[in-house]
Amino acid sequence: MRTTKGAARNQAKKRLRKRTKGYVGGRGSLLRSMKETVLRAGAYAFRDRRTRKRNFRRLWIIRINAAARERGLRYSEFVHGLGKAKIELNRKMLAELAVTDPSAFDAITEEVKAALAA
């Protein structure tokens, strides 16, 4: 008597359907398309977990640069001045300050300018 995968195969299909829920057309209903789509989605997810980190860093640098230029400094000068003034704030926090608390960013900029002038 031949055996089929039975319960194991049904569970595998059930897991696959759960992962492709909401996908458009055959991608969410046809078994072969579902498998291909899930595989590709996993590859994109893996790649973009790394890309997200780069994109956020770029965003923070753009925000810091804009805020620094409003106060008469370029980004490179500002970061150099932070090092000289021994201010150890990361780019994420600096960008957050630039957006939400301009007065604190002003104070930091003044310290940076003083460090650059010295």
Beta strands, then each sheet from edge to edge (+ up, - down):
end
